[in-house]
Amino acid sequence: MTKSNARTGGQILIDQLVAQGVERVTCVPGESYLAALDALHDSPIDVVICRAEGGAAMMAEAYGKLTGRPGICFVTRGPGSTNAAHGVHIAMQDSTPMILFVGQVDTGMREREAFQELDYKAVFGTMAKWAVEIDRPDRIPELVARAFRVALQGRPGPVVISLPENMLTETAAVADAPKVEPAASWPAPSDLERLGTMLASATAPIVVLGGSAWTAEAAKGIARFAERFDLPVTTSFRRASLFDADHSHYAGDLGIGPSPKLRDRITGADVILLIGGRMSEMPSSSYTLLDIPVPSQKLIHVHPGAEELGRVYQPALAIQATPAAFAAAVETMKPAAAPAWKGEAAKAHADYLAWTDKPRELPGSFQYGEVVTWLRDRLPKDTIVCNGAGNYAGWIHRHHRFHAFAAQLAPTSGSMGYGVPAAVMAKRHHPDRVVVAFAGDGCFLMNGQEFATAVQYDAPLIVVVIDNAQYGTIRMHQERDYPGRVVGTQLKNPDFALYAKAFGGHGERVERTEDFAPAFERALASGKPAILHCLVDQRALSVGKDFVPQATR
């Protein structure tokens, strides 16, 4: 008698994740996917239990940034899924591979507005690359394999899969799908020939790195390419770890409030080689650096997604290729003669060092800029730095210097609450590396409960909370547009150091600049997840602007 290989839908699903090489998943448990949870019990997959679905989804997104493989998150139906939408939106705008599995009502109850029922294809249809509901367990291998391909191929992004509760308990005999390795698009020989011709005739070229689908080797390959052609290289918003800040050809971060000299280099360039990125609103200074639809500069746009080539800017040369494939293809390219722009990369790097070297002094006894520059010199070069959104991030982008690949975890979508969950995942995945999360007081409390997850898993990350008792970014815009009319931006905060201790971590309150370094060393030595609660004057609103409102603390 032949032994049946019938399995429940839950077992089939988890077996597919194992087949795809999934190391860990994040989740907030729910009764809607109990059968999948039960199957995880006997699997080798590390299950990271989170405190809210938003944090769980952001952790999964951070995993996608760290590894290049889809981060996996499980949440329950209804409010579980809508809480997780924050992570899906980040994954879409940041081009991060991710798969969100959502429990769903029994198929026999659909269309009745049953308990926590939602139409996930409708809810996530415009937010994700693909949203699908699996009705039958025998289709799980097919659709999960397709989900991995959709998440990884072309422009990477999120997929949402709805799992009806009864489907997960039904049985089927079906073979597992093999591990998906995404198809990579490569430059054509004619593309490389035109690239060489355009660089040969250029007088002021510049390279812009961004997007996802990079590898550490690809980043090194582009550095070698830049050296051979003596090209200045800039990184787009929150992609600084694509290029070593100490490299002699690094021109700086093209994010919010870029260096005026870097901005001039972009507008004054005759050729821009954009690799991997989209040059969206933030790196383009609200679409002002390049003309739309045809830039005045000759744009060479390299991107893995055909739909992104010419979507906003019509390039002089469009190359559909992943950054890794492009880096490999240009490995043997060399300039025909000494370039006309020789020496400009060194000048651009000198400008970058001058722009980022010393922070300006701001009101208050705690000088945040000095703290960031101290950390810049103190931290190991492979430290992973995480942050969410808010004016506090401006000091990181301007004064911290990234050296290692995938050492910067931050949402290009500008989503608050990202830093702590991302740091939990970073420390879980790289326990041997120092992980520091920065968060504003408003940003921290959006997902600060995931500090409990760090404590649960003995993940000794350090959170630097910058507390100015307000939503600082909005306050800055408010003072600019409606001076003196403060409403909706004031905050009354807890003692975040005591918050850390209440969870079982290390916590210290820092009110003076000179007290930060010893507090940081104690936090690092504690071996526990730690929070350093740093009090900042309310007038110290911006890293780059002279505008300072009256203090109201």
C-alpha positions in Angstrom: 0.0 0.0 0.0 1.4 3.4 -1.0 1.8 5.9 1.8 -0.1 9.1 1.2 1.9 12.4 1.2 -1.3 14.4 2.0 -0.7 17.4 4.2 -2.8 20.2 5.6 -2.7 23.5 3.9 -0.9 24.9 6.9 1.8 22.2 6.6 2.1 22.7 2.8 2.5 26.4 3.3 5.3 26.2 5.9 7.0 23.5 3.8 7.1 26.0 0.9 8.8 28.6 3.1 11.4 26.0 4.1 11.9 25.1 0.4 12.4 28.8 -0.4 15.2 29.1 2.2 13.3 31.2 4.7 15.3 31.5 7.9 12.8 33.5 10.1 9.4 34.9 10.1 7.8 37.7 12.1 4.2 37.4 13.4 1.5 38.5 15.7 -0.5 35.3 16.3 -4.2 35.0 15.3 -6.8 32.3 15.3 -7.3 32.8 11.6 -4.0 31.0 10.8 -3.6 28.6 13.7 -2.9 25.7 11.3 0.1 27.6 9.8 1.3 28.5 13.3 1.1 24.8 14.3 3.1 23.8 11.3 5.8 26.3 12.3 6.2 24.4 15.6 8.0 21.5 13.8 9.9 23.6 11.2 13.5 25.0 11.4 12.2 28.5 10.9 12.9 31.1 13.6 9.6 32.6 14.7 9.9 36.2 16.0 6.9 37.0 18.1 6.1 40.7 17.9 3.8 43.1 19.9 2.0 44.8 17.1 1.4 44.0 13.4 3.0 47.3 12.3 6.2 46.4 14.0 6.1 42.8 12.7 5.7 44.0 9.1 8.5 46.6 9.4 10.8 43.9 10.8 10.0 41.7 7.8 10.7 44.6 5.5 14.0 45.2 7.2 14.9 41.6 6.7 14.3 42.1 2.9 16.7 45.1 3.0 19.3 43.1 4.9 19.3 39.9 2.8 17.7 40.7 -0.6 15.3 37.8 0.0 11.6 38.4 0.9 10.9 39.2 4.5 8.0 37.0 5.7 5.3 38.3 8.1 2.2 36.6 9.4 -0.8 38.5 10.7 -4.4 37.9 11.4 -7.4 39.2 9.5 -9.1 42.6 9.7 -7.3 44.9 12.1 -4.2 42.7 12.0 -3.8 43.2 8.3 -4.6 47.0 8.3 -2.0 47.5 11.1 0.5 45.7 8.9 -0.2 47.9 6.0 2.5 50.3 7.2 5.2 47.7 6.4 3.6 46.9 3.1 3.7 50.6 2.0 7.3 50.9 3.1 8.2 47.8 1.1 6.5 49.2 -2.0 8.1 52.6 -1.9 11.5 51.2 -0.9 11.4 48.4 -3.5 11.9 45.8 -0.8 11.0 42.1 -1.4 8.4 41.0 1.3 5.5 38.7 1.6 2.7 39.3 4.0 0.5 36.3 4.9 -2.9 37.3 6.2 -5.5 35.0 7.8 -8.9 35.2 6.2 -12.5 34.0 7.1 -13.7 30.6 6.1 -14.5 30.5 2.3 -18.1 29.6 3.2 -18.5 32.9 5.0 -17.2 35.3 2.4 -19.2 38.3 1.2 -21.2 38.3 4.5 -19.0 40.8 6.3 -18.1 38.1 8.7 -15.9 38.7 11.8 -12.9 40.8 10.7 -13.6 40.1 7.0 -11.9 42.2 4.4 -11.3 41.8 0.7 -7.5 41.8 0.7 -7.1 42.0 -3.0 -9.1 45.3 -2.9 -7.4 46.6 0.3 -3.8 45.9 -0.9 -4.3 46.0 -4.6 -2.8 49.4 -5.1 -0.3 49.1 -2.3 1.5 45.9 -3.2 2.9 44.4 -6.4 0.4 41.6 -6.2 -2.4 40.5 -3.8 -3.9 37.0 -4.0 -6.2 34.7 -2.0 -5.5 30.9 -2.0 -8.7 29.0 -2.1 -7.3 25.4 -2.3 -4.4 23.8 -0.5 -3.1 22.1 -3.7 -2.4 25.5 -5.2 -0.2 26.7 -2.4 3.1 25.6 -3.9 2.2 27.2 -7.2 1.1 30.6 -5.8 3.8 30.8 -3.1 6.5 30.2 -5.7 4.9 32.9 -7.9 4.8 35.3 -4.9 8.6 34.9 -4.4 9.2 35.6 -8.1 6.9 38.7 -8.0 8.6 40.0 -4.9 12.1 39.5 -6.3 12.0 40.0 -10.0 12.0 43.4 -11.8 11.5 46.1 -9.3 11.3 44.2 -6.0 8.3 44.8 -3.7 5.7 43.3 -1.4 3.1 40.6 -2.1 0.1 40.0 0.1 -1.4 36.5 0.3 -4.8 35.8 2.0 -5.2 32.5 3.7 -8.9 31.3 4.3 -9.0 29.5 7.6 -10.6 26.3 6.3 -8.1 26.1 3.4 -5.3 25.8 5.9 -6.9 22.8 7.6 -8.0 21.0 4.4 -5.6 18.4 3.1 -4.0 17.8 -0.3 -1.2 15.7 -1.9 1.0 18.0 -3.8 4.7 18.4 -4.5 6.7 21.3 -3.2 7.9 23.9 -5.6 11.7 24.4 -6.0 13.5 27.4 -4.6 13.0 30.5 -6.7 16.1 32.3 -8.0 14.9 35.5 -9.7 15.7 36.0 -13.3 18.1 38.8 -13.8 18.0 41.2 -16.7 21.4 42.1 -18.2 22.7 45.0 -20.3 22.9 44.3 -24.0 26.3 44.7 -25.7 24.9 47.7 -27.5 23.9 49.3 -24.2 27.5 49.0 -23.0 28.8 50.4 -26.2 26.5 53.4 -26.0 27.4 53.9 -22.4 31.1 54.0 -23.2 30.4 56.5 -26.1 28.3 58.8 -23.8 31.0 58.8 -21.1 33.7 59.4 -23.6 32.0 62.6 -24.8 31.0 63.8 -21.3 32.6 66.7 -19.5 30.9 66.6 -16.1 29.4 63.2 -15.4 28.1 61.9 -12.1 26.8 58.5 -10.8 23.7 58.2 -8.6 23.2 54.9 -6.7 19.8 54.0 -5.3 17.0 51.4 -5.2 17.3 47.8 -4.2 18.4 44.4 -5.7 22.0 45.3 -4.8 24.6 42.9 -3.5 27.7 43.7 -1.5 29.8 42.5 -4.5 27.8 44.8 -6.9 28.5 47.8 -4.7 32.2 47.0 -4.7 32.1 46.5 -8.5 30.6 50.0 -9.0 33.3 51.4 -6.8 35.9 49.9 -9.0 34.1 51.2 -12.1 34.0 54.7 -10.6 37.8 54.5 -9.8 38.6 53.5 -13.4 36.6 56.3 -14.9 37.4 58.8 -12.0 33.6 59.4 -11.5 32.1 61.1 -8.5 29.4 58.9 -6.9 26.4 60.0 -4.8 23.8 57.9 -3.1 20.1 58.7 -3.1 17.9 59.2 -0.1 18.6 56.6 2.7 20.8 54.5 0.4 24.1 55.8 1.8 25.4 52.3 2.6 25.7 51.5 -1.1 29.0 53.3 -1.2 31.8 53.6 1.5 31.8 57.2 2.8 35.6 57.0 3.1 36.0 56.3 -0.6 37.8 59.0 -2.4 35.1 59.2 -5.0 32.1 59.6 -2.7 30.3 62.8 -3.2 27.7 62.5 -0.5 24.0 61.8 0.2 21.4 63.1 -2.3 18.6 63.2 0.2 16.6 65.9 2.0 18.5 69.1 2.2 21.6 68.0 0.1 24.8 69.9 0.1 24.5 73.0 -2.2 27.7 71.9 -3.9 26.3 68.4 -4.5 23.1 69.9 -5.8 25.2 72.1 -8.2 27.0 69.0 -9.4 23.7 67.3 -10.3 22.2 70.3 -12.1 25.5 71.1 -13.8 26.2 67.6 -14.9 26.0 66.8 -18.6 25.6 63.0 -18.0 23.9 61.3 -15.0 24.3 57.6 -14.6 21.4 56.5 -12.3 21.8 52.9 -11.2 19.0 51.1 -9.4 17.1 54.1 -8.2 14.0 56.0 -9.4 15.1 59.6 -8.6 11.8 60.1 -6.8 10.6 63.1 -4.8 13.2 63.1 -2.0 16.5 62.6 -3.9 15.2 64.9 -6.7 14.5 67.7 -4.3 10.8 67.5 -5.1 11.4 66.8 -8.8 13.5 70.0 -9.3 16.9 68.6 -10.1 16.0 67.0 -13.4 13.5 68.4 -15.9 10.4 66.3 -16.6 9.9 64.5 -19.0 13.2 65.1 -20.6 16.1 66.1 -18.4 18.6 68.7 -19.6 21.3 66.3 -18.6 21.8 63.1 -20.6 20.3 60.5 -18.3 21.5 56.9 -18.4 19.0 55.0 -16.3 19.8 51.5 -15.2 16.9 49.7 -13.5 15.6 46.1 -13.2 12.0 47.1 -13.8 11.0 48.0 -17.4 8.0 49.9 -16.1 10.3 52.3 -14.3 12.4 53.2 -17.3 10.8 56.4 -18.7 8.0 56.4 -16.1 9.0 59.9 -15.0 12.2 60.9 -16.8 12.8 60.0 -20.4 16.4 58.7 -20.5 18.9 59.2 -23.3 19.8 55.6 -22.6 17.6 53.1 -20.8 19.2 49.9 -19.6 17.0 47.2 -18.0 19.3 45.4 -15.7 19.7 44.6 -12.0 22.5 46.6 -10.2 24.3 43.3 -9.7 24.1 42.4 -13.4 25.2 45.9 -14.5 28.1 45.9 -12.1 29.3 42.6 -13.5 28.9 43.8 -17.1 30.9 46.9 -16.7 33.7 45.2 -14.8 36.0 45.2 -17.8 35.1 48.7 -19.2 37.9 51.2 -19.2 38.0 54.8 -20.5 39.6 55.2 -23.9 41.7 58.2 -22.7 42.1 60.3 -19.6 38.7 61.7 -18.9 38.0 65.4 -19.3 36.6 65.6 -15.8 39.8 64.1 -14.1 40.1 65.2 -10.5 36.4 66.1 -10.1 35.7 63.1 -7.9 38.4 64.1 -5.4 37.0 67.6 -5.3 33.5 66.2 -4.8 34.7 64.0 -1.9 36.5 67.0 -0.3 33.2 69.0 -0.5 31.4 66.1 1.1 33.9 65.9 4.0 33.6 69.6 4.6 29.8 69.5 4.5 29.5 66.7 7.0 32.5 67.4 9.3 31.3 69.7 12.0 27.7 70.2 13.2 26.5 73.7 13.9 25.8 74.7 17.4 22.2 74.8 18.4 20.3 76.0 21.6 20.5 73.7 24.6 22.9 71.8 26.7 22.6 68.7 24.6 24.2 69.1 21.2 22.8 66.3 19.1 25.2 67.0 16.3 28.2 66.5 18.5 26.8 63.2 19.7 26.3 61.9 16.1 29.9 62.9 15.2 31.2 61.2 18.3 29.3 58.0 17.4 30.7 58.4 13.8 34.2 58.0 15.2 33.4 55.5 18.0 31.2 52.9 16.3 32.7 49.9 14.4 32.5 50.4 10.6 30.0 47.6 10.2 27.5 49.0 12.7 23.9 48.9 11.5 22.1 52.2 12.0 18.3 52.3 11.9 15.9 55.2 12.0 12.3 56.1 11.2 11.1 59.5 10.1 11.5 63.0 11.6 13.8 65.9 11.7 16.1 64.0 14.1 17.1 61.8 11.1 18.7 64.8 9.4 21.7 64.7 11.7 22.3 61.1 10.9 22.1 61.6 7.1 24.4 64.6 7.2 27.0 63.7 9.9 27.1 60.0 10.2 29.2 58.1 7.6 28.3 54.6 6.5 30.9 52.1 5.4 29.4 48.6 5.2 26.8 47.3 2.8 23.3 47.2 4.1 24.3 49.1 7.3 21.6 51.7 6.8 18.0 50.7 7.6 15.6 53.5 7.1 12.4 54.0 5.1 12.6 56.1 2.0 8.8 56.3 2.3 9.2 58.5 5.4 7.3 56.2 7.7 7.6 56.9 11.4 8.1 54.1 13.9 10.5 52.1 11.7 13.8 52.4 13.6 13.1 50.1 16.6 11.5 47.2 14.7 14.2 47.4 12.1 16.9 47.3 14.8 15.3 44.2 16.4 15.5 42.4 13.1 19.0 43.6 12.4 20.3 42.4 15.8 18.4 39.1 15.5 20.0 38.5 12.1 23.5 39.9 12.9 23.9 39.3 16.6 27.7 39.9 16.3 27.3 43.5 15.0 26.5 46.7 16.9 23.0 47.9 16.1 21.9 51.5 17.0 18.4 52.8 16.4 17.7 56.5 16.4 14.1 57.7 17.1 12.4 60.9 17.9 10.0 61.0 20.8 7.0 60.9 18.5 8.6 58.3 16.3 9.6 56.0 19.1 6.2 55.6 20.7 4.7 54.5 17.3 6.4 51.1 17.6 8.3 51.4 20.9 6.6 48.3 22.2 8.9 46.2 20.1 11.6 47.0 22.6 9.8 44.2 24.5 10.6 41.9 21.5 14.3 42.9 21.8 14.2 42.0 25.5 12.4 38.7 24.8 15.1 37.6 22.3 18.1 39.0 24.2 18.9 41.4 21.3 21.1 44.1 22.9 20.4 46.9 20.5 20.8 50.5 21.6 18.0 53.0 21.0 18.8 56.7 21.1 15.6 58.6 21.7 15.8 62.3 20.8 13.2 64.0 22.9 12.1 67.6 22.1 8.6 67.1 23.3 7.0 67.7 20.0 6.4 66.4 16.5 9.5 68.4 15.3 9.2 68.1 11.5 5.6 69.3 11.6 6.4 72.0 14.1 9.1 73.3 11.8 6.7 73.5 8.8 4.1 75.0 11.1 6.4 77.7 12.3 7.4 78.4 8.7 3.8 78.6 7.3 1.9 79.7 10.4 4.4 81.3 12.8 3.4 81.5 16.4 0.3 79.3 16.0 1.3 76.1 17.7 -1.4 73.4 17.6 -1.4 69.6 17.3 2.4 69.2 17.7 3.1 69.4 21.4 3.9 66.2 23.3 4.1 65.2 26.9 6.5 62.2 27.2 7.2 59.5 29.7 10.6 58.8 31.1 12.0 56.6 28.4 14.9 55.4 30.6 12.4 54.0 33.1 10.4 52.6 30.1 13.5 50.6 29.2 14.0 49.3 32.7 10.3 48.4 33.0 10.8 46.0 30.1 14.0 44.5 31.6 16.4 46.6 29.6 19.0 49.2 30.4 17.9 52.8 30.5 19.6 56.2 31.1 18.5 59.8 30.9 21.0 62.2 29.2 20.6 65.9 29.4 24.1 67.2 28.6 26.4 66.5 25.6 29.3 65.4 27.8 27.2 62.8 29.5 26.3 60.9 26.4 29.6 59.1 25.7 29.8 57.4 29.1 26.1 56.6 29.0 26.6 54.9 25.6 29.5 52.9 26.9 27.5 51.7 29.9 24.6 50.8 27.6 26.9 48.8 25.3 28.6 47.1 28.3 25.3 46.1 29.9 24.6 43.4 27.3 20.9 44.4 27.4 18.6 46.2 25.0 19.1 49.8 26.0 17.4 53.2 25.7 19.3 56.5 26.0 16.7 59.2 26.6 18.3 62.4 25.3 16.6 65.7 26.1 16.9 68.3 23.3 16.0 71.9 23.3 12.8 72.6 21.3 14.5 75.3 19.3 17.0 72.8 17.9 14.6 71.8 15.1 16.8 71.3 12.0 20.2 70.2 11.1 20.6 72.6 8.2 18.3 75.6 8.7 18.9 78.7 10.8 15.3 78.9 11.7 14.7 78.5 15.5 11.3 79.0 17.1 10.8 80.2 20.7 11.2 77.3 23.2 7.9 76.1 24.8 9.1 73.2 26.8 
